């Protein structure tokens, strides 16, 4: 049987727009990549403005049958690295991991978001992940997506499994920032996301409406069951400048963000929140909930602020402070975009992942943190 020469295989539940840039950058590093997904791009994601992901030179297999999956695993070489999405959360991905374990293979990594611990359902999720974590075998590294995942799986997983911080990464945006343009007028605040309780758009609008209206203007991108409520609240406030754009193509979001002075992600829970990457990439600072995985990217004052997710008072304080900072100057926008390009881009993430694979014993910090230690040197 002819063996497949892929260096890395990503086993995923679905086609992900935010996986494309990382996979392409791995290809630019000279690595041969295969992406295997349980499902194609869902209608729900299409309705949110997502387009097809561009995986560059990578090979892509979607929805393989059980026989095709078995054949695919048999054809992979013994040095191939496998990156599985979720902790046995998706049937095809879990089946692939079982098949891989039966054959010679390279490193095995699992990437996982945090699980939502709120309410009775949260207790059930904790029990389920506790059970999965304690029967986990044959895994070299778990890539934890965001702060909450890092904290959860540091507690749940044995010390023999390396944990490494990771995330999602977006398309690089090439922008020219005009340095002579005057920065005047109200602070432009932007919200991007579904208009649902979990994303808490009304928390943002309520806090803004308590602040003099001439100091800010708000653009809301997204749709959902709270649209009418948000629209009513905005219309009842005289002189408030609130624009509801509805759903726009993902490629157009950056065109709005580059005009913003602040992107706010007030989610009660968010596995990641890639709009934070989008904002930073065009030099727009953020105010992000501590319950969003992407709050990890706010590792420099340039990037913005993180508020305590369970504290409305802290949200109001942080929002007021961000508005008091005023509009973003072209120089500050240029500096933040340059920092994001170096630290949070798909290119930086690809180099980081390649380094993790190259040295499976090293504790390597992600580029937005920067530090390296060796596991063998730990006391």
C-alpha positions as CSV (number, residue, x, y, z in Angstrom):
1,X,0.0,0.0,0.0
2,X,1.3,3.4,-0.9
3,X,1.8,5.7,2.1
4,X,0.6,9.3,2.1
5,X,3.4,11.8,2.7
6,X,1.4,14.4,4.7
7,X,3.3,15.9,7.6
8,X,0.2,17.0,9.5
9,X,-3.4,16.0,9.5
10,X,-6.1,18.1,11.1
11,X,-9.2,16.1,12.0
12,X,-12.1,18.5,12.5
13,X,-15.9,18.5,13.0
14,X,-16.5,21.1,10.2
15,X,-14.9,23.4,7.6
16,X,-13.6,26.4,9.6
17,X,-13.0,29.8,8.1
18,X,-10.5,30.5,10.9
19,X,-8.5,27.3,10.2
20,X,-7.7,28.3,6.6
21,X,-5.0,31.0,7.4
22,X,-3.2,28.7,9.8
23,X,-3.2,25.7,7.4
24,X,-2.0,27.9,4.5
25,X,0.9,29.3,6.6
26,X,2.0,25.8,7.6
27,X,2.1,25.1,3.8
28,X,4.4,28.1,3.4
29,X,6.7,26.6,6.0
30,X,7.1,23.6,3.6
31,X,4.8,21.3,5.5
32,X,2.3,19.0,3.7
33,X,-1.1,19.3,5.3
34,X,-4.3,17.3,5.1
35,X,-7.6,18.5,6.5
36,X,-10.3,16.0,7.2
37,X,-13.7,17.2,8.3
38,X,-16.9,15.5,9.5
39,X,-19.1,18.1,7.9
40,X,-18.9,20.8,5.3
41,X,-19.7,24.5,5.9
42,X,-23.0,24.6,7.8
43,X,-25.9,26.8,6.8
44,X,-25.8,28.4,10.2
45,X,-22.3,29.7,9.5
46,X,-23.2,30.7,6.0
47,X,-26.0,32.8,7.4
48,X,-23.4,34.5,9.7
49,X,-21.5,35.7,6.6
50,X,-18.9,32.9,6.5
51,X,-17.5,32.0,3.1
52,X,-15.5,28.9,2.2
53,X,-12.1,28.5,3.9
54,X,-9.0,28.8,1.7
55,X,-6.6,26.0,2.7
56,X,-4.0,26.9,0.1
57,X,-2.0,23.8,-1.0
58,X,-3.5,21.5,1.7
59,X,-5.6,18.5,0.7
60,X,-9.2,18.5,2.0
61,X,-11.5,15.5,2.6
62,X,-15.0,16.1,3.7
63,X,-17.5,13.6,5.3
64,X,-15.6,10.4,4.6
65,X,-17.5,7.1,5.0
66,X,-16.3,4.7,7.6
67,X,-14.5,2.6,4.9
68,X,-12.9,5.7,3.4
69,X,-11.8,6.9,6.8
70,X,-10.2,3.5,7.6
71,X,-8.4,3.5,4.2
72,X,-7.2,7.1,4.8
73,X,-5.7,6.3,8.1
74,X,-4.0,3.2,6.7
75,X,-2.3,5.3,4.0
76,X,-0.8,7.8,6.4
77,X,2.8,7.5,7.3
78,X,4.3,6.5,10.7
79,X,5.8,10.0,11.2
80,X,2.6,12.0,10.5
81,X,1.5,14.3,13.2
82,X,-2.3,14.3,14.0
83,X,-4.2,17.2,15.4
84,X,-7.7,16.2,16.6
85,X,-10.4,18.8,17.2
86,X,-12.2,18.4,20.6
87,X,-11.8,15.9,23.4
88,X,-13.7,13.0,21.6
89,X,-16.5,15.4,21.1
90,X,-17.3,14.6,17.4
91,X,-18.0,11.1,16.1
92,X,-15.8,11.1,13.0
93,X,-12.9,12.7,14.8
94,X,-13.2,10.3,17.7
95,X,-13.3,7.4,15.3
96,X,-10.2,8.6,13.5
97,X,-8.3,8.9,16.8
98,X,-9.2,5.3,17.6
99,X,-8.0,4.1,14.2
100,X,-4.7,6.2,14.4
101,X,-3.9,4.6,17.8
102,X,-3.9,1.1,16.2
103,X,-1.1,2.0,13.7
104,X,2.4,3.5,13.9
105,X,2.0,7.3,14.0
106,X,3.7,10.5,14.9
107,X,2.7,12.9,17.6
108,X,-0.9,13.2,18.6
109,X,-2.3,16.6,19.6
110,X,-5.8,17.6,20.7
111,X,-7.2,21.1,20.4
112,X,-10.0,22.0,22.6
113,X,-12.1,25.0,23.6
114,X,-13.3,25.4,27.2
115,X,-16.6,23.9,28.3
116,X,-19.3,26.1,29.6
117,X,-19.6,25.6,33.4
118,X,-22.7,27.7,34.0
119,X,-25.8,26.2,35.6
120,X,-26.9,22.6,36.0
121,X,-25.8,21.8,32.4
122,X,-22.4,23.1,33.3
123,X,-22.1,20.5,36.1
124,X,-23.0,17.8,33.6
125,X,-20.4,19.0,31.2
126,X,-17.8,19.1,33.9
127,X,-18.6,15.5,34.8
128,X,-18.4,14.5,31.1
129,X,-15.0,16.2,30.5
130,X,-13.7,14.8,33.8
131,X,-14.5,11.3,32.6
132,X,-13.0,11.9,29.2
133,X,-9.9,13.4,30.6
134,X,-9.2,10.6,33.0
135,X,-9.5,7.9,30.3
136,X,-7.4,9.9,27.8
137,X,-4.4,7.9,26.5
138,X,-2.0,8.2,23.6
139,X,-2.0,12.0,23.5
140,X,1.2,14.0,23.6
141,X,-0.1,17.6,23.7
142,X,-3.4,19.3,24.4
143,X,-3.8,22.7,22.7
144,X,-6.0,24.7,25.0
145,X,-8.1,27.4,23.3
146,X,-8.1,30.3,25.6
147,X,-7.7,31.1,29.3
148,X,-10.6,29.1,30.6
149,X,-9.6,25.9,28.6
150,X,-6.1,26.3,30.0
151,X,-7.3,26.5,33.6
152,X,-9.9,23.6,33.1
153,X,-7.6,21.1,31.5
154,X,-4.6,21.9,33.7
155,X,-6.8,20.7,36.5
156,X,-8.3,17.7,34.6
157,X,-5.4,16.3,32.6
158,X,-2.4,14.3,34.0
159,X,0.9,16.1,34.2
160,X,2.3,13.6,31.6
161,X,0.3,15.4,28.9
162,X,1.8,18.6,27.7
163,X,-0.6,21.6,27.7
164,X,0.1,24.4,25.2
165,X,-1.9,27.6,24.7
166,X,-3.5,28.0,21.3
167,X,-6.3,29.8,19.6
168,X,-7.9,30.7,16.2
169,X,-6.3,32.9,13.7
170,X,-7.7,35.1,10.9
171,X,-6.7,36.4,7.5
172,X,-3.9,39.0,7.5
173,X,-5.2,42.5,6.6
174,X,-2.8,44.8,4.7
175,X,-3.7,48.4,5.5
176,X,-2.2,51.8,5.0
177,X,-2.8,54.1,8.0
178,X,-2.9,57.8,7.2
179,X,-0.8,59.5,9.8
180,X,-1.9,63.1,9.0
181,X,-5.7,62.5,9.4
182,X,-7.1,64.5,12.4
183,X,-8.8,62.3,15.0
184,X,-11.9,64.2,16.2
185,X,-15.5,63.5,17.0
186,X,-17.3,60.7,19.0
187,X,-15.6,57.4,19.8
188,X,-16.7,54.8,17.3
189,X,-17.7,51.6,19.2
190,X,-18.4,48.4,17.2
191,X,-20.1,45.2,18.3
192,X,-19.9,42.1,16.0
193,X,-21.7,38.9,16.8
194,X,-25.1,37.1,17.0
195,X,-27.7,39.1,18.7
196,X,-28.4,36.5,21.4
197,X,-28.4,36.4,25.2
198,X,-25.0,34.7,25.3
199,X,-23.3,37.6,23.4
200,X,-25.0,40.2,25.6
201,X,-25.4,43.1,23.1
202,X,-28.0,44.7,25.4
203,X,-25.3,44.9,28.2
204,X,-23.2,47.1,25.9
205,X,-26.1,49.3,24.7
206,X,-27.4,49.8,28.2
207,X,-24.0,50.9,29.5
208,X,-23.5,53.2,26.5
209,X,-26.9,54.9,26.9
210,X,-25.9,55.8,30.5
211,X,-23.0,57.8,29.0
212,X,-23.4,61.2,27.3
213,X,-24.5,60.4,23.7
214,X,-22.3,62.9,22.1
215,X,-19.1,61.1,23.2
216,X,-19.8,57.8,21.3
217,X,-21.5,56.2,18.3
218,X,-22.2,52.5,18.0
219,X,-22.2,50.2,15.0
220,X,-23.8,46.7,15.5
221,X,-23.0,43.9,13.0
222,X,-25.0,40.7,13.3
223,X,-28.5,39.5,13.6
224,X,-30.5,37.3,15.9
225,X,-33.6,37.1,18.2
226,X,-32.5,40.2,20.1
227,X,-32.4,42.5,17.1
228,X,-35.9,44.0,17.8
229,X,-35.1,44.6,21.4
230,X,-31.8,46.3,20.6
231,X,-33.5,48.4,17.9
232,X,-36.2,49.5,20.4
233,X,-33.7,50.4,23.1
234,X,-31.6,52.4,20.6
235,X,-34.7,54.3,19.1
236,X,-36.0,55.2,22.6
237,X,-32.7,57.1,23.4
238,X,-32.9,60.5,21.8
239,X,-29.8,61.6,19.8
240,X,-28.1,58.2,20.3
241,X,-26.2,57.3,17.1
242,X,-26.7,53.6,16.7
243,X,-26.4,51.8,13.4
244,X,-27.7,48.2,13.0
245,X,-26.1,46.7,9.9
246,X,-27.4,43.2,10.2
247,X,-25.3,40.4,8.8
248,X,-22.5,41.3,6.5
249,X,-20.0,39.1,4.7
250,X,-17.0,38.2,6.9
251,X,-14.7,39.9,4.4
252,X,-16.5,43.2,5.0
253,X,-16.2,43.2,8.8
254,X,-12.6,44.4,8.6
255,X,-13.7,47.4,6.5
256,X,-15.9,48.5,9.5
257,X,-13.4,47.6,12.2
258,X,-10.6,49.8,10.6
259,X,-12.9,52.8,11.2
260,X,-13.6,51.9,14.8
261,X,-11.9,53.1,18.0
262,X,-13.1,50.2,20.1
263,X,-14.4,46.7,19.5
264,X,-16.5,45.3,22.4
265,X,-17.1,41.6,22.9
266,X,-19.2,41.4,26.1
267,X,-20.1,37.6,25.9
268,X,-21.2,35.7,29.0
269,X,-19.3,32.8,27.4
270,X,-17.4,32.5,24.2
271,X,-15.1,29.6,23.2
272,X,-12.8,32.0,21.4
273,X,-14.2,35.1,19.7
274,X,-12.2,35.6,16.5
275,X,-13.5,39.1,16.0
276,X,-10.9,40.1,18.6
277,X,-8.2,38.9,16.2
278,X,-9.9,40.8,13.4
279,X,-9.9,44.0,15.4
280,X,-6.3,43.8,16.5
281,X,-5.2,43.0,13.0
282,X,-6.4,46.4,11.8
283,X,-5.2,48.3,14.8
284,X,-8.4,48.6,16.7
285,X,-8.2,48.1,20.5
286,X,-10.8,45.9,22.2
287,X,-12.8,45.5,25.4
288,X,-13.4,41.8,25.8
289,X,-15.0,39.6,28.4
290,X,-12.8,37.3,30.6
291,X,-15.2,34.5,29.5
292,X,-14.0,34.8,25.9
293,X,-11.0,32.7,25.0
294,X,-9.5,35.4,22.9
295,X,-9.1,37.6,25.9
296,X,-5.7,35.9,26.0
297,X,-4.6,38.1,23.1
298,X,-4.9,41.2,25.2
299,X,-1.4,40.8,26.6
300,X,-0.3,44.4,26.0
301,X,-2.0,47.7,27.0
302,X,-1.9,48.5,23.3
303,X,-4.5,45.8,22.6
304,X,-7.1,47.1,25.0
305,X,-8.8,45.8,28.2
306,X,-10.4,42.7,29.7
307,X,-13.3,43.0,32.0
308,X,-14.6,40.4,34.6
309,X,-17.4,38.6,32.8
310,X,-19.6,38.3,35.9
311,X,-19.3,41.9,36.9
312,X,-21.5,44.5,35.2
313,X,-19.9,47.2,37.3
314,X,-16.5,46.2,36.1
315,X,-17.8,46.3,32.5
316,X,-19.1,49.8,33.0
317,X,-15.9,51.0,34.5
318,X,-13.7,49.5,31.8
319,X,-16.0,50.8,29.0
320,X,-16.0,54.3,30.5
321,X,-12.2,54.2,30.7
322,X,-11.9,53.1,27.1
323,X,-14.1,55.9,26.0
324,X,-12.2,58.4,28.1
325,X,-9.0,57.3,26.2
326,X,-10.7,58.9,23.1
327,X,-10.3,58.1,19.5
328,X,-7.4,56.0,18.1
329,X,-4.7,58.0,16.4
330,X,-3.3,56.7,13.1
331,X,0.1,56.2,14.8
332,X,-1.5,54.1,17.6
333,X,-3.5,52.1,15.1
334,X,-0.3,51.4,13.0
335,X,1.6,50.3,16.1
336,X,-1.1,47.9,17.3
337,X,-1.6,46.4,13.8
338,X,2.2,45.8,13.6
339,X,2.2,44.2,17.1
340,X,-0.7,41.9,16.0
341,X,1.0,41.0,12.8
342,X,4.0,39.8,14.7
343,X,2.3,38.2,17.7
344,X,-1.3,37.1,16.9
345,X,-1.2,36.4,13.1
346,X,-1.7,33.0,11.5
347,X,2.0,33.2,10.4
348,X,3.1,33.5,14.0
349,X,0.8,30.7,15.1
350,X,2.0,28.4,12.4
351,X,5.6,28.9,13.4
352,X,4.6,28.3,17.0
353,X,2.8,25.1,16.2
354,X,5.7,23.8,14.1
355,X,8.0,24.5,17.0
356,X,5.7,22.6,19.4
357,X,5.8,19.6,17.0
358,X,9.5,19.9,16.5
359,X,10.3,19.8,20.2
360,X,7.6,17.7,22.0
361,X,9.3,18.1,25.4
362,X,9.6,21.9,25.5
363,X,7.2,24.2,27.3
364,X,6.9,26.9,24.6
365,X,4.8,30.0,25.2
366,X,2.7,31.3,22.4
367,X,4.0,34.3,20.4
368,X,1.7,36.7,22.3
369,X,3.5,35.8,25.5
370,X,7.1,34.8,24.5
371,X,9.0,32.5,26.9
372,X,10.6,29.1,26.5
373,X,11.5,26.5,29.2
374,X,12.2,22.8,29.0
375,X,10.1,20.3,30.7
376,X,13.1,18.4,31.8
377,X,14.5,21.4,33.6
378,X,11.4,21.8,35.9
379,X,12.0,21.2,39.6
